[in-house]
Amino acid sequence: MSDATVGEGPVGEGPVGDGTRAVRAGLPEPVKHEPTLPGPVFAAHFHLPGEVTGPYSYGRDDNPTWTLLENAIGELEAPGRPDVETLVFASGMAAISAVLFSQLRAGDAVVLPSDGYQALPLVRAQLEAYGVEVRTAPTGGDAQLEVLEGARLLWLESPSNPGLDVCDIRRLAVAAHAQGTLVAVDNTLATPLGQRPLALGADFAVASGTKQLTGHGDVLLGYVAGRDAGAMAAVRRWRKIVGAIPGPMEAWLAHRSIATLQLRVDRQNATALAVAEALRQRPEITGLRHPGLPDDPAHTIASRQMRRYGCVVSFTLPTRARAERFLAALRLVEDATSFGGVRSTAERRGRWGGDAVPEGFVRMSVGAEDPEDLVADILRALDESGR
């Protein structure tokens, strides 16, 4: 796995560790008697005499609280890259939609993962209604290359949700750019501390900040980071037209939460690997996936392009009933959707529909509980559910 602790960036001179960067990301220059992280700015409009100049005029266009958060996320996704712009949105889906619908026109083709986030089929239907050709292929094996020819945009999700397959982002980006295709990477599961898609050649890094970036299950948020000014201007214009903006309180909570990102990510990722190692010993478990397992199909590529492997583990129990008994028997793991929070969650993913997974498929998000306690609870629940 590539270096997980150092990078270049604006925090001081020379190498900067992920913890230092996360704690200080986006903070304004210190002013005597002012807070280190200013509180949320609740304003629908700002004083604006005369001509419209300056950064803040109306609350749908910009907000000082967003600016600090966007600076923070930009420092994590692209340290030392002042040319990269970051925009925050009301949710991850708002961010995804902003890229797709701002970059695609009738007659264009887009390549989506066939095994990606379950809302992508809804997006596909809307794109097709607008005259966009949608092609799909699985994440694993870089299969999207096979349907890439002539596409306007390639959308990658690596690791994929919920199957945890990984693609070679750099290889796909090189192939896409060779024919003038834009590349966007959903970086939700990895977080910027797990991988940096822009450094791997992507044009856009997109994520749901609802998940591990903020990590407490109390904020809906999304963001887009991009390195092309023209493309990002179109994304910004889409945000303005649709009004898919975060509230200032949500933006402030997100920025506050980023300070503990490295602490949470390191704890959760290490525990996820411990959980996966424990599950691999259980005969009733099949289809166990976690990119950090040495024998996982994604491990080789993940180790080359990721700096941390993620907090999600997926596996399959023999039947739907067995999976439901297992989830009911857990005491330290909440039966809930979403992932990346400090409290562990798990769900039988098939209950939603839309994911091509077995009835007994479980997606587990590992939280910040003590590893020994969590593993013991999972193994006990497996024993109880098998009786």
Steps between C-alpha positions, in 0.01 A plus 500: 500500500630844412612750763208575732648782704678762297429738215581842373279795574440848632531416870854616569802397296589152380317173574179519702334205673135417444413573863658846487328575172157385621520697825601824328332470161309807392560707810519876436801708593497560877352828621535610860182436703335314211419124512738267321204358305235770458142399565247445221389805307119503473427748224265499205648828379796727573551876498554587135500872422587611147635258242506125567860429597666274754438140596168515689175643369220247537472179701436269208826602333753489782545509874810558718436172685497309172822670397690375805364147454581501128854611579531220755378229264720635222805476726418133565411399144780694329765628742725763350274545197357855501360438152249248637157640584259338746125554523272369775145380448194404702567125461717250321233448236484876442875496433476197269211654309684831465791338317290275278238755399741791460741310275266291283273604214251319278694274266792451742593160643593431862647185653373409848589205725238227489581414864505851646283685748138393480373848402697490174218314317273795583761734356528280193128522433510880522806529277338279239185712518720797406647317200829388655626152412586305817735202489586284800763246595630357830772669704719191535750414229483854360205377293379853432785532250309265270212747454698825515540585132359839411359574846489856630536400866626194689359458852700277737413379848800344671460322735150427375202504732401247624715235328839663578655436161786728393610625159833641386412870501824613339474250216140591429573873515786469251280307257213745541711812453661353190162533326389822671274340762457662841544284811313529829567280802259445787740512796238452773613167637873573492489865620787735405716325761447170322570614145530818297333453160625832360859391558417175318386693193129560557341831403247492784505350850141470624377375835223483751627683807213337687714190548849468652615852414272640773456168677226564755185420307354847558579691179389465138768646273675452168790656313671520165870578461635566151809626327352651182369853550253481213353169609469619860332823385230281345466304826468826694239628258300179545509544878368853461222400260381202705566657840656178633684682778589388853373686802766700687453288812561181305809653339635609836435158658678335209805723538506440874484123440787495249741581783465142629499335156846346523434367851170347396621361169805330648302343783210391282715364218718297736194357674333421166800288407480322837130432442572366150774274635259362761223444245726307265523227765125441499372220274155657455652814345544515123595781263700686766641825361734761643780651287745469789486120508810367321293246303222743405463534120542877533801495731778538242352803326374649826848476650642686203258795496344519848659631817240335726257221417173622649268416786245285313491120493250302293408132520215257438317274742321189369145637502301818549363362827849426631616852413199654674557288813866604500415870474239470776751329731764773475532729803778740396399531134192696398275364226510811284598615153788733409859441607809667642361608838668462838225253599512175307207424271397205286210415277367232270556698186242314294216654699527816288500339159721642228819314599581171325587319822384173661216508753744431783748772398606726789683833473668586829650838582753475782496781754732618774411245767777298662603234247485216751148594608376533144649172379362318804153643438506397133618147574239460777224621265614252236484218757154603619361543150613149404306324774 
